[in-house]
Amino acid sequence: MAKRVALAYSGGLDTSVAVKWLGEELGVEVVAVAVDVGQGDDFEAIRRRALDAGAVESVVVDARREMAEDFVVPAIFANARYEGRYPLVSALSRPVIVRHLVAQARLHGADAVAHGSTGKGNDQVRFDVGARTLAPDLEILAPARTWGLTRADCIDYAARHSIPVEATKEKLYSIDENLWGRAIECGVIENPWAGPPDEPFTLTRATQSKPREVVIGFEGGVPVMLDGRRVALAELIGELSSVVGAYGWGRVDMVENRRVGIKSREVYECPASLALILAHADLEGLTLERDVSHEKARLEPRWAELVYDGLWFSPLREAIDAFFSTTQRHVTGDVRLVLAPGSCIVAGRRSPMSLYDHGLATYDASDTFEHKDAEGFSRIWGLGLVTWAARQGGGSPGPAGTATDGPPARSPEVSGDEESK
């Protein structure tokens, strides 16, 4: 049985209750580990909250730069959106937290790690698999999977033990935030027919109505410039989030397929992440060779699925990353976004490494394309199909997708043996 446990501590309802519960029910010492991945919280208040709840140690780790450079950058390279929509807000932060949770467990002599994830969520998989991959000798505790408390029960438990939490029975939203965006769950959101209330949104409240342009500069696939100014990635994301979100753009409302096999209605606000992925993918259209671009597009959903499913520390994710990194060597240039109320669109792109050739693309007098070569190209390109149509295709396809004419009749006077000769 574990004696000391390092708990991934957010300062929210579940993990604050977990500090007290682990001590009272299991008799373990709790080291609370809060990892700053850009959620903008008061971490000194969070550190004290953990101690007030009964933690023997309370640690805060600043991982904002690490989150941006080691986790967000690969996600941008992958144009990562799970099921084509969700930019992996929470999923990206979990391996960052797990990495530091294991490190702090070693540092503080813990023989177990713990998290506040429930039995039906994705995060339990991300924490469990990540911790077992990095530290298979450490026990894993997940009190929310065993204590049998509803969210309302946890609020009552916190009140009985004087644990300071912000959640109330009137505001049951569960919100997870980092520099890549915010995930909002619970409450009325659990009804997929009900529109999400405006109350929990903070990044995408519309305050601007006059259209404006924003130019994002990339070097090797990494966003490094905002309107001509070089900005560190974590700060660039924060600035872009404020600018884009002010137009009320960047919300995702979807029913997604969780790894555990259930469908869940999820609401996200992620203006910066969606804008950066939009711009990055567009710049790739200018700079990636056709076959590379097509193959990359096939691998992008797989990468997003791996990360969503908690397999960040996997050889397949690492191998796909190696391919993506190679593709980014020439993804350098600028993308111009136009913002308007409820809208963010690409209006222009340029690159010193552009594969766009005006002479080849234009239809005016400066056309350099060799039109006379096209006839031979198209003839050879379709040669196999033409041969098939002549020998086997018969007439035009019928209503069931079969040829209206059958294959040519076999000559009755030619035997099989004679034909083979």
C-alpha positions in Angstrom: 0.0 0.0 0.0 1.3 3.4 -0.9 2.5 5.7 1.9 3.2 8.9 0.0 1.5 9.9 -3.2 2.2 12.7 -5.7 -1.2 14.1 -6.8 -1.7 16.0 -10.1 -3.4 19.0 -8.5 -5.4 21.6 -10.4 -6.9 23.5 -7.5 -10.4 22.6 -8.7 -13.1 20.7 -7.0 -12.1 17.1 -7.6 -8.4 17.4 -6.8 -9.0 19.5 -3.7 -11.4 16.9 -2.4 -8.9 14.2 -3.4 -6.2 15.7 -1.1 -8.4 15.3 2.0 -10.0 12.0 0.8 -6.6 10.3 0.2 -5.4 11.2 3.6 -8.6 10.3 5.5 -9.6 7.1 3.6 -6.2 5.7 2.6 -3.9 7.2 5.2 -1.4 8.4 2.7 0.7 11.6 2.7 -0.2 13.8 -0.3 2.3 15.9 -2.3 0.2 18.2 -4.4 1.8 19.0 -7.8 0.3 21.9 -9.7 1.7 22.3 -13.3 1.3 25.7 -15.0 0.5 25.0 -18.6 -0.9 28.4 -19.3 -4.2 28.3 -17.5 -3.6 31.8 -16.0 -4.5 30.8 -12.4 -3.2 32.3 -9.2 -0.8 29.5 -8.4 0.2 30.9 -5.0 -3.4 30.6 -4.0 -3.6 27.1 -5.5 -0.5 26.1 -3.6 -2.0 27.3 -0.3 -5.3 25.7 -1.1 -3.6 22.3 -1.3 -1.9 22.8 2.0 -5.2 23.9 3.6 -6.8 20.7 2.3 -4.2 18.6 4.0 -1.3 18.2 1.6 2.1 17.7 3.3 3.9 19.4 0.4 2.6 21.7 -2.4 4.6 22.3 -5.5 4.1 24.5 -8.5 5.9 23.8 -11.8 6.1 26.5 -14.5 5.8 24.4 -17.7 4.3 27.1 -20.1 7.4 27.3 -22.3 7.7 23.5 -22.4 4.0 23.1 -23.2 4.4 25.6 -26.1 7.6 24.3 -27.6 7.5 20.6 -27.0 3.8 19.9 -27.3 2.0 22.7 -29.2 4.6 22.9 -31.9 4.2 19.2 -32.9 0.4 19.7 -32.8 0.7 22.6 -35.2 2.9 20.6 -37.5 0.2 17.9 -37.4 -2.7 20.5 -37.9 -4.1 18.4 -35.1 -7.9 18.3 -34.6 -9.5 15.2 -33.2 -12.4 14.1 -35.4 -11.6 17.1 -37.6 -12.7 19.6 -35.0 -11.2 19.5 -31.5 -7.6 20.9 -31.4 -6.6 18.6 -28.4 -6.7 21.3 -25.7 -6.7 19.1 -22.6 -5.1 16.1 -24.4 -1.9 18.0 -25.1 -1.5 19.2 -21.6 -1.8 15.8 -19.9 1.6 14.4 -21.0 3.2 17.6 -19.8 1.6 17.2 -16.4 2.4 13.4 -16.2 6.1 14.1 -17.0 6.4 16.5 -14.1 4.2 14.4 -11.8 6.6 11.5 -12.1 9.6 13.8 -11.7 8.1 15.2 -8.5 7.2 11.8 -7.2 10.8 10.8 -7.5 12.0 14.0 -5.9 9.7 13.7 -2.9 10.1 10.0 -2.3 6.5 9.1 -3.3 5.7 5.5 -4.1 2.5 6.4 -6.0 1.0 9.0 -8.3 -2.6 10.1 -8.3 -5.0 12.1 -10.4 -8.6 13.4 -10.1 -10.0 11.9 -13.3 -13.3 10.0 -13.3 -13.8 6.5 -14.7 -15.7 7.7 -17.8 -13.3 10.4 -19.0 -10.4 10.4 -21.4 -8.0 11.9 -18.9 -7.8 8.8 -16.7 -6.4 7.0 -19.8 -3.9 9.8 -20.5 -2.7 9.9 -16.9 -2.6 6.1 -16.3 -0.9 5.2 -19.6 1.6 8.0 -19.4 2.6 7.3 -15.8 2.9 3.5 -16.5 5.1 4.2 -19.5 7.4 6.6 -17.7 7.4 5.0 -14.2 5.9 1.4 -14.2 7.1 0.9 -10.6 4.8 3.6 -9.2 1.3 2.7 -8.0 -1.5 4.7 -9.6 -4.4 6.0 -7.4 -7.6 7.5 -8.9 -9.9 8.4 -6.0 -12.7 9.8 -8.3 -13.0 6.3 -9.8 -13.7 4.7 -6.4 -15.2 7.2 -4.0 -18.7 7.1 -5.6 -19.3 10.8 -5.1 -21.3 12.9 -7.6 -20.2 16.4 -8.4 -22.8 17.8 -5.9 -21.5 15.3 -3.3 -18.0 16.6 -3.8 -19.2 20.2 -3.2 -20.9 19.0 0.1 -17.7 17.1 1.1 -15.6 20.3 0.5 -18.0 22.3 2.6 -17.9 19.8 5.5 -14.1 19.9 5.5 -13.7 23.6 4.9 -11.9 23.0 1.6 -12.1 26.3 -0.4 -13.5 25.6 -3.9 -15.1 27.8 -6.5 -17.7 25.3 -7.8 -21.2 25.6 -6.6 -24.4 23.5 -7.1 -25.7 26.4 -9.3 -22.5 26.5 -11.4 -21.6 22.9 -12.0 -19.4 23.5 -15.0 -16.1 21.7 -15.2 -13.5 23.8 -16.9 -10.0 22.8 -18.0 -7.8 25.5 -19.4 -4.3 25.9 -20.7 -2.5 28.2 -23.2 -4.1 26.2 -26.1 -7.7 26.8 -25.1 -10.5 25.9 -22.7 -12.7 22.8 -22.4 -16.1 23.2 -20.8 -18.3 20.4 -19.5 -21.2 19.5 -17.2 -24.3 21.3 -16.3 -26.8 22.1 -19.1 -24.0 21.3 -21.6 -24.7 17.6 -21.0 -27.9 18.0 -23.0 -26.8 17.9 -26.6 -30.0 19.7 -27.7 -29.5 22.7 -25.4 -27.5 25.6 -26.6 -24.4 26.2 -24.5 -24.9 29.1 -22.0 -22.8 32.2 -22.5 -21.7 32.3 -18.9 -18.7 30.0 -18.9 -17.1 31.5 -22.0 -14.2 33.9 -21.4 -12.0 33.8 -24.5 -14.6 34.3 -27.2 -16.9 37.0 -26.0 -17.5 39.3 -28.9 -16.3 42.9 -28.2 -15.0 43.9 -31.7 -17.1 44.6 -34.8 -14.7 46.5 -37.1 -12.9 44.0 -39.4 -9.1 43.8 -39.1 -6.2 41.8 -40.5 -3.6 39.8 -38.6 -0.4 38.5 -40.2 1.2 35.4 -38.7 4.8 34.6 -39.7 6.1 31.1 -39.7 9.7 29.7 -39.8 10.0 26.0 -40.4 6.4 25.5 -39.5 6.6 27.3 -36.2 4.7 30.6 -35.6 7.3 33.2 -34.7 5.9 36.5 -35.8 2.6 38.4 -35.2 2.0 41.5 -37.3 5.7 41.8 -38.1 6.9 41.4 -34.4 8.9 38.4 -33.3 7.1 36.9 -30.3 7.9 33.8 -28.2 5.3 31.1 -29.0 3.6 31.1 -25.6 3.1 34.9 -25.7 2.1 34.8 -29.4 -0.7 32.3 -28.6 -1.9 34.5 -25.7 -2.0 37.7 -27.9 -3.6 35.9 -30.8 -6.2 34.4 -28.5 -7.2 37.9 -27.3 -7.3 39.4 -30.8 -9.2 36.6 -32.5 -11.5 35.8 -29.6 -12.7 39.4 -29.5 -14.6 38.7 -32.7 -16.5 35.8 -31.1 -14.7 33.2 -33.2 -13.1 30.1 -32.0 -15.8 28.0 -30.3 -16.3 24.3 -31.0 -19.6 22.6 -30.0 -19.5 18.9 -30.7 -20.5 15.4 -29.7 -17.3 13.5 -29.7 -16.3 9.8 -29.3 -14.4 9.3 -26.1 -11.8 6.6 -25.9 -13.8 4.7 -23.3 -16.6 4.2 -25.8 -19.2 6.8 -24.9 -20.4 9.8 -26.8 -20.0 13.1 -24.9 -21.2 16.6 -25.7 -18.2 18.9 -25.4 -17.8 22.7 -25.8 -14.4 24.3 -26.4 -13.2 27.8 -27.0 -9.8 27.9 -28.7 -9.5 31.0 -30.9 -5.7 31.0 -31.1 -5.2 27.3 -31.7 -7.9 27.1 -34.5 -6.5 30.3 -36.1 -2.9 29.0 -36.0 -3.9 25.6 -37.5 -5.9 27.4 -40.2 -3.0 29.6 -41.1 -0.4 26.8 -40.9 -2.3 24.4 -43.1 -2.8 27.1 -45.7 0.9 27.9 -45.8 1.6 24.2 -46.3 -0.6 24.4 -49.4 1.9 26.8 -50.8 5.1 25.1 -49.8 4.6 21.3 -49.7 5.0 19.1 -52.8 1.8 17.3 -53.8 2.5 13.8 -52.8 4.0 14.9 -49.5 1.0 17.0 -48.8 -1.4 14.2 -49.6 0.4 11.7 -47.4 0.7 14.2 -44.6 -3.1 14.7 -44.7 -3.6 11.0 -44.3 -1.4 10.8 -41.2 -2.7 14.0 -39.5 -6.0 12.3 -38.2 -4.0 9.4 -36.9 -1.6 11.6 -34.9 -4.6 13.5 -33.4 -6.2 10.2 -32.4 -3.0 8.9 -30.8 -2.7 12.0 -28.6 -6.4 12.1 -27.8 -6.2 8.4 -26.8 -3.4 9.1 -24.3 -0.6 7.6 -26.4 1.8 10.6 -26.5 4.6 8.4 -25.1 4.3 6.0 -28.0 6.8 4.9 -30.7 4.2 5.5 -33.4 3.6 9.1 -32.4 7.3 9.7 -32.3 7.7 8.1 -35.8 5.0 10.3 -37.3 6.5 13.3 -35.6 9.8 12.5 -37.4 8.0 12.6 -40.8 6.1 15.8 -39.9 9.3 17.5 -38.8 10.9 16.7 -42.2 7.9 18.2 -44.0 8.3 21.5 -42.2 11.7 22.4 -43.4 10.4 24.8 -46.0 7.1 25.9 -44.4 8.3 29.4 -44.0 6.3 32.5 -44.8 3.4 34.7 -43.9 -0.4 34.1 -43.7 -2.8 37.0 -43.6 -6.0 36.4 -41.7 -9.1 38.7 -41.9 -11.2 38.9 -38.8 -14.8 40.0 -38.6 -17.7 39.2 -36.2 -17.9 35.4 -36.0 -15.4 35.0 -38.8 -11.7 34.3 -39.3 -10.6 33.5 -42.9 -7.3 33.3 -44.8 -7.0 36.2 -47.2 -3.5 35.8 -48.4 -0.3 33.8 -48.1 3.4 34.3 -49.3 6.6 32.4 -48.9 10.2 32.6 -50.1 10.0 28.8 -50.5 6.7 28.9 -52.4 6.1 26.2 -55.0 3.5 28.4 -56.7 4.8 29.5 -60.2 2.8 32.3 -61.7 4.1 31.6 -65.2 2.8 28.0 -64.9 -0.5 29.0 -63.2 -1.6 32.0 -65.2 -3.8 32.1 -68.3 -2.6 35.5 -69.5 0.2 36.3 -72.0 3.0 35.5 -69.5 1.9 31.8 -69.6 5.0 29.5 -69.7 3.2 26.2 -69.5 4.0 23.9 -72.5 0.4 23.2 -73.7 1.5 21.0 -76.5 2.9 18.4 -74.0 -0.6 18.0 -72.4 -2.1 15.8 -75.1 0.6 13.1 -74.7 0.4 13.4 -71.0 -3.3 12.9 -70.8 -3.3 10.1 -73.4 -0.7 8.1 -71.4 -2.3 9.0 -68.1 -5.6 7.4 -69.1 -4.2 4.6 -71.2 -5.0 1.9 -68.7 -8.6 3.1 -68.4 -9.0 3.4 -72.1 -7.7 -0.2 -72.6 -10.1 -1.5 -70.0 -13.0 0.3 -71.5 -12.2 -1.2 -74.9 -11.7 -4.7 -73.7 -14.0 -5.1 -70.7 -15.9 -1.9 -70.1 -18.7 -2.5 -72.6 -21.3 0.2 -72.7 -22.1 2.9 -70.2 -22.8 2.0 -66.5 -26.4 1.0 -65.8 -28.4 2.1 -62.8 -26.9 -0.6 -60.6 -23.3 0.5 -61.5 -22.9 -2.4 -64.0 -22.3 -2.3 -67.7 -25.4 -2.4 -69.9 -23.6 -4.5 -72.4 -21.9 -7.8 -71.4 -18.4 -8.8 -72.4 -17.7 -9.6 -76.0 -18.9 -13.1 -76.9 -16.4 -15.8 -77.3 -15.9 -17.1 -80.8 -17.7 -20.5 -81.0 -15.3 -22.0 -83.5 -12.1 -21.4 -81.4 -11.4 -24.0 -78.7 -9.6 -23.2 -75.5 -6.5 -25.1 -76.6 -6.4 -23.4 -79.9 -6.9 -20.0 -78.3 -4.0 -20.6 -75.9 -1.7 -21.3 -78.8 
